[in-house]
Amino acid sequence: MIYLKRTVALLFAGILLFSCGGENKEKESKEDGVVSDSKSQGATFNLALSENIQGFDPIKVVDGFSFQVLGQIYEGLLKFNEKDLSLEPLIAESWEVSEDGLTYIFKLKKGVYFHDNPCFENGKGRELVASDVKYSLERTCSNVSGNYGYSFFKNSLVGAIAFHDNEDVNEIEGIKIIDDNTIEISLVKPSTNFLNTLAVINTAIVPKEAFENKSDCFIGTGPFKYESHNEKEFKTTLVKNENYHITDKEGKKLPYLDKVVVYYVSNSQEKLEMFQEGKLDVIVDLPSASIKTVVENQISDFEAKPPKYVLGRYPELVTSYLQLNTMVEPLNNVKVRQAIAMCINKTKIVDVVLNGEAYGPANNGIVPPAIKGYDYESIVGLEYNVEKAKQLLAEAGYKNGEGFPTLKLYNAGKESQALRVGLEIQKEFRTSLNINVEIVSVSFAEKIAAEAKGEAHMSIAAWLADFPTPDNFLSIAYGATVPSSMEESSYPNASRYTNKEFDKLYELAVSTMDEGQRNEICLKAEQLMINEAPIVPLWYNENYRLLQSNISGYQPSIMHIQNLIHVKKTPKSENTQDEESK
């Protein structure tokens, strides 16, 4: 791992870099993470994601691909600063919190309009008011299939459970409209993450007219409006919101771009070719092996003045892990799960299978090193120890793997990191424990559905933080989200792990306002969960990005936030002339 990184780093010498967050790598970053600004406006920004989005309803978003697209259309009361992840006002311009931490009063920004759409009178988007906030948050707590948003409010918002579970309850007790620009929200108990939840896509503010009167009517207040989603061409097209409520420092309306086109391309080589042909302005998830090839073969494109391409490398708030369904035999046996965890060579997976495409092997817990102030290294992961794994399997009643059923490992797509890792795990299980693994290749949507409904014995998953706190990663093991029926979705706890002690610690953590105390509680909960292995952390993610040098104002984010309102795109020829004249 270290050798590979040093090799790539040497290739990067003299190349213009941008990076975002993360320990020593921050020192390599160019200030503000962007290339020089440009005066031109009005262009199309083209980017590619590895998977198609799963729909346009914000309350149902459970994947990072959908989040990046829908985040252009919809907005919440608050937002995360894409650079340092601090909370900032968005639709709410200010807020007050009571001394007991149970009551929040939000003042809404005036002059925020929904996108123009035929669902409104005369097709003109109307101004957002407090009743829209009430409607949207109540919709987030509605009993709708696939509603992930409810998990944020279930145990915190006064009246959320009653509203969700009882058809006769027509409104949430804890949400009160003071006037058109003021709304009050009451909590059951203090919550360290309540404000964070108001910045995630699932709690975005939407108009009632769009979601109750029309189908395929995707309207928010964001900088870009939905234009089309073409399944055959694997692309989504968004156009500029001319009535966007944010301006730049000079008072000019944002965004600068006229259009954003998102392509869905799973093949890394195809993405790279599109980028080199100028069909993409940025690649957000290029493997390091491809980066190495590009730099070696086209070093002049990086060293030119101005450079043709800009390259960035940064850790992410993402951990990839093996997910085990703890409700099915024999994975309901903790010794079996521990044996599985201890026969996986994580270092080999990172160095050989992934070819260094990671921050490092996840030898500790599920919380990645990119979470600031959290002592992730103090978590003791289950060591790689094949002999101990064999012993544990024998103690569970499966000596030498005899009588052990075939495990089904679900994988999305035919070309992916997960597939390569799955094949390695399949080989290690067979060689070390005499366990057979069948890899089931399905679409990304089918994999999510199989995980949520308990149909998969195992799968390789990745958790992208909803917000930058350790407890958000621990939410994937919180037992209160596990339904009694295997037919019901158990997202985000798709392993269906339940442990009363863990749940008590988790609940205490999310209600502890002191960050230091909360981190200590999270460490205890995480160690407990890691010991019982409902999931096996595999690697901490790191990413490379290639950016065309005529793009300015683009700020990469370790949480995959795509804030494109300040992005400008200059014609290549104009960009070259401007740079040469300096």
N, C-alpha and C positions, 0 to 999 in steps of 0.2 A: 504493500500500500504506500509506504513512504517513498520507496524507490520510484513508483509510477508517478507520484505527484511531483517529485523533484525533476523527473524527466520532462514532464509537461511544462513545469515552471521554467525550465531552462529554455524551452522553445518559445515561451512567452516573453523572454527578455527583450526589452525595447519595443514591445507591442503595447498599444494603447489599451488600457484595461478599465473596466468599471466593475464595481462589486458592491455588495450590500450586506452589512452586518457581519458578525461572526469573528470574534477573537482576533488573531493576528492578521487574517485576511483583510480586515478593515483598513490596515495601513497601506494596502496595495491600491485602494480605490482612488479614482479620480474624484475630486470634490464634486458633491451633489450627484455623482453617479451618471452624468450625462456628458455628451459631447457639446461643443460650442453651440450657442443659440443661433437661430436663423430668423430673418424677418418675414419669410414667406409663410403663407397660410393656404388653406383650402386644398386638401389633397386626400388621397385614400391611403389608409394605413392597413397593411396586410400582415396578418400573423397566422401561425398554425398551431393547433393543439393536437395532441396525440389521439384523443377520443372525441367522438361526437357528444354533444350535450344531451342531457336526459329529459329535457323539457324546459318550459319557460315560466313555470309557476314557482315563485321564490320560496314558498313555504316547504316545497318538496326537494330542494337542492341538497344533495348529500355528497356531491363530488366536486373536486376542484376545477374540472373543466367547465361545468355549467356555471359555477361561481364566477369565473373570469369573464364570461360573456354576459350573464345577467347583471353583473355589477356595473355594466355600462348603461343599462336600461332603468334599473331600479335604485332607489336610495333609501337609507334609513334615517332615523333621527340623528345618529352620530356616525362617524367614520373613523377608520384607523389611518393615521398618517402612514403612507406607504414606505417612508424611509425609516422612521424610528418606532412605528406602531403605536405611538401615543394616540389617545382619543381626542377627536376634534369635533366641534359642532358641524352639523350639516343641515338637515331640515329643522332641527332644534337649534336656535341661536344661543340659548343659555338654559341653565337648570339650577334648581336649588334642592338640597337634601335636608330632611329634618334631622334633628340631633340624634334620634334613635335609629336613624338609617332605614326607616320603614316607608317614608313618603317622599316621592320625587315630583317636583313641579317643573314642567318643561314649557318654555316660551318658544313658540314656533316662529320661524323666519317668515316675514311677509314677502310677497312677490314670488313665491314658488308655485309654478304651474305644471300641471300634468301635460303630457305630450298631446298635441293636436290629434284628434281621432274622431271618426264618425259616431262613436258612442256618446259623444258630448253634443250639446246643442250647437248647431251651426258648424260642427266639426272642430270647434276651438276648445283646447284644453283649459279647464277652469282652475282657479286658484286652490291650492291645498289648504285645508282647514283642520281643526282639531277632531272633527267627526271622522275624517279619513284616517287619522292615527288610531282612533278607537276601533273603527271597522277593521283596520289591518291587523292590529294586535289581537283582536278577538278572532279574526280569521286564522291567525297563527295558532290559536288554541282550539280550533274547531276539530271535530271528530271526522277528519277526512283521511282516507287511505294514503299512506306515504307522506304524511305531514311530519317532517322532521322538526319543524319550528317549535312544536309543542314541547319538545324535550327541554327547551330553554326556560320555559315559563311554568311548567307543570308544578314544581315544588316551590316556586318563589312568588308568583303573582296571586294576590288574594282573589279567590273565586275562580281560578283557572281550571281546577279539577272539576268543580261543579258544572261549569260551562261546557267542558269537554264531554263529560259523562252523562249529562242530563239534558235531553231534548227540550224540556220545559223551561230551562234557564236560558233566557234570551240575551243576557248581557253579563259581562264580567264585573263583579262587584268592585274590584280594585282599580277600575279605570273610570275616571270622571272628567267630563268636559267642564272647564271653568268658563271659557268663552271661546270664540273662534280661533284664537291664537294661543290658548293656554290649556294644558291638560295635566291632570294629576294621576299618578300611578302609585298604588300601595302594595307593599310586599308583606309576605307572611313573616319573614325574618330577614335580617340584614344579609346582603349578598355582595360578595366581593366582585362578582362578575356581571351584575345586572346591567351596568352601563355598557359593558362589552357586548352583551347580547343585542343591544340596540344598534350595533354597528355591523352585524352579520347580515348576509343577504336574506335569510329566512324571515327577518322582522322588517323588511322593507315596507314602505308605505305605498299602498296602491289604491286606486279609486274603485268604489263599489260598482260604478257603471260598467267597468271593464270586466270584472270577474263574475258578475251575476247576470249580466244581460247579453253578453256576447261570448262566442268561442273564438279562440285564436286572436284575442284582443289583448296584447301585451303592452301595458301602458304604465309608465312610472314617471319620475321627475328627473331621470338621469341625463347625462350629457349627450347620449345618443338614443335614437328611436329605432324600434324594430322595423325593418323593411321586408326581409324575407328569410326563410330558412329552407334551403334546397337540399333535400336528402340525397338526390341523385348526384348532385355536384359536390356534396359534402362541404357545404359552406353556409355561413350565416352572414347576412349583410345588415349593417346598422348605418343610419344616416344622422347627421348633425341635428341636435335639438336647438333650433334657432331661438327658443325662449328660455334657454338655460339660465339659472339664477346666479351663477358665479361669474365674476369678471376677473381679468388679470390686474396687475398693479397699475396699469395705465387706464383702467376702466373699460377695456375692450372685452366684449363678450367671449366667453369660452363655450365650447372647445374650439381650437384652431382648425382641426381636421374637418373635412366635409363628410367623410365616410370611413367606416371600419369594416373590413372583410375578414372573417375568421374562417380559415380552412381547417378541415379535420383530416390529418395525414398521420397514419400510424407508422409508416415506414421512414426510418431515420434518413436513409440515403435519398429518398424522394424529397424529403423536406430540405435537405442540404442542397440538392440540385435546384429546387425552386428558389432558394435563397441566392444561390450563385447566379441564377438567371435574372435576378431582380424581381421575382414574383412575390417574395416575402421580404418584409422589412425587419423582422426579428424572428429568431428561433429561440424558444424558451427552455427547451429540454434536450439539447443535443448531447449525445454520449461523448465521454472524454476521448474515446478511441477515434471518433470522427473528427473531433477538435484537433487531435494530434496530426491526423492526416491532412486536414485543411491547412494547418499552420506550416507543416513541413513542405507541402506542395505549392503553397501560395503565399510564402513569407513576404513577397514583395507587396501583396495587397494590404498587409498590415503595416509595413514599414514605409509605404509611400506617404508623401506629404501633400495633401491630407491623406490619411489611410482610407482604403476602400471599405474595410470592415472594422468594427470595434468588438472586442471580446471581453466578457465578464465571467467571473467565477465566484460562487458564494455558497455558504451553507444554507439550508432551508429549515423551516419549522415543520419538518416532515420526518416521520420514522416509518420504515417499512418493516413488516412483521408477518410471521406465520400465525394465522388465526385458527384456533381449534374449537370445534363445536363441543362444548363440555356437557351437553345434554344427551349425547348419544354414546353408547358403548362402543369401544372401551375407553373413549376419550373422557368419560365422566370419572375415570380413575386418575387421581392426582399423580400416582407413580408412573402411569403410562405417559402422561403429559410431560413429566420431568424427564423421563427416558428419551422422549422425542426431542426435547430441548437440548439434552446433553450429547446427542449424537450429531448435531448440526455444527459443522465447521464454518463459523461465520467469517473468519479471516480468509479462508479459501474462497468463500463466496464473493467477498469484496475484491480480493486481489486477482483471482483467476476467472471466476464466472462473470463478474461485472467489469473486470479489467480496470478497476480503480474508479468506477463511476459512483462514488459515494464519499461522504465525509469520513466514514470509518465504520468498522463493524460495531454493531450494537451489543457490546459485551456487558453493558450495564442494564438500564431499564428502557422503558418506552419513551420517556421524556428526552428529547434531543439536546445536545449541547448548545443549540442556538437560543434556548430559553435563558435569558440573562438572570443572574443572581441565584440560580438553582443548582445545587451541588449534585448534578447527575452522576458524577463519578463515585459518589458514596454508595450508590445502589450496587449491590453485589449480584451480578447475573449468574445464572446456572452455567457452570463451566463446561467446556467441551471435554468430555470424558467418556469415551465409548465403553470402557469396562464398567464404569459406574452405571451407565445407561443400561447395559445388559443385565446387571444385577437388579436394577429397579424393575425392569420388564419381567424378570423371573419372579420377583416378589409380588408382582401384580397378577401372576398366574400364567404368564406367556413365556416360559423359558425357551430360549433360542427362537422366539417368534412363533412357536407352535400354537395353532388354534387362533392366531391373530387375524381378524378379518381384513380384507383389502380396504384401504382408505381412499376416498375420492377427493382429489385436490382440484378445485375449480380454478381455471385460469382464463383471463380475458385476452382474446386475440391469439394469432399465430406467430407474431413476432413482437416480443416484449422482454423487458428485464425479468418480469415475473415468470415467464415460461422458462427462461434459462435457469433461473434459480430453482424453479419447480423440478426441472429435470435433474439438477444436482441433488436436491433433497430426496427425490425418488431413488437415486443411486445410493445415497448414503444410508437411507432407511433399509434398503435391500441388503447392502453389504454389511452394515454394522449390526442390524437388529433382525434381519430376515423378515422384514415387514414389506408387503407389497403396496405400492401406491399407484393408483390409476389417475392420470391427468385428464381432466374433462375440460376441453376448450370450448368456450362459449363467448358470446358478445359481452361487452362491458356491462350493458344493462342487465343481461341475464345473470351475470356473476353477482351483481349487487343484489338482485332479487333472491338468488339462491342463498347468499349469506344472510340476508335479513330474515328469511323464512326457515333457516336451519336445515336446508337441503344439502349444503356442502359439509363434508367432514372437516375439510381444511381448505384454506385459500391463502394466497399471499396478498396482503392488503397494505395500504399506506394511509397513515392518518396525517392530514394537513390541518394544522391548528385552525379552529374557528376564531380563537383569540389567543394572544401570547402569554398564556399562563400554564403552569404544570398540571393543574387539575383538569384542564380541557383534554389533555391526553389521557388522564385517568378515567374520564367519562366513559371510555369504551369498555370499562369493567364494572360500571355502576349497576348493581343488581335491580334497582327500582325500575329500570327501563325494560326489564325482561318480562314478557307476557307469560301467562300460564299455558297458552297453547303454542305448539310448534308451528301452527298455521299462520300465526300473527307475526308481523315484523318485529324484530328485536333490535333495530338500529337505534343507537350506535353500538350497543353491546351485542354484536353479532355472535360472539363466543358464548353468550347466554350464561356467563359466569355469575355466580351469586356467592357472596361471603358477607355475613352480617357485620363482622368486624371491619372489613374493608369499607362497607357502605357507611358505617358510622363515622369513620375517619374522613371519607370523601365529603359527607354532608357537613362535617365540622369544618373542613378546609374551605368549602365554598361560602361558608357564612363567617369566616374569620377575616376581618378587615385588615389586620396587620400582616404585611407581606412576608416578613421573616417567620412569624408563627405559622402562617399558612404553608410556607415552603417546608417547614419541619414536619407538619402533619402530612403533607403530600409525600414526603420521603418515606414515612412509616407505611402509608397506604400502598405506595408503589412497591416497596420491598416485599410486603405481604403478597401482593398480586404476582410479582415476578417469581416468588418461591412456589406458587401454586400453578404457574404456567398455563393460564387459559389462552395466552398468546405468547409467542416467542419472538422478541425483538431481533431483527436480522441485521439491518444497517441503518445508519443515520444518513439522510439524503444530502446531496450536494448537487448543484446544477451549474451548467455552463450556458451562456447566452451569446449569440452572435447578433450584432446590430449593424445595419447599414449605416455608414458614416454620415449620410445626409439626413439622419433622424436626430432631432434634438428634443430636449425636454422629457425624455423617457427615463423614468425612475424604476429600476428593478426592485422587487420586494421579496423578502424571505418568506412571506406568507402568500405569495402568488397574487397579490393585489395588482390589478391592471388599471391604474389611474391614468387615463389617456388625455385628460383635458388640456394639459400643457404641451402635448406632443406636436411638433411641427415637422414637416417634411419638405426639404428643399430639392428641387431638381438636381440631379448629379452634376450636370455641367455647371450650374450656377454655384453650387457648393464648392466645386473645385476652383472656380475663378475667384470666389470670395476669399478662400483660404490662401491661394497663391499670391493675392494682392497684399496680404498682411505682412 
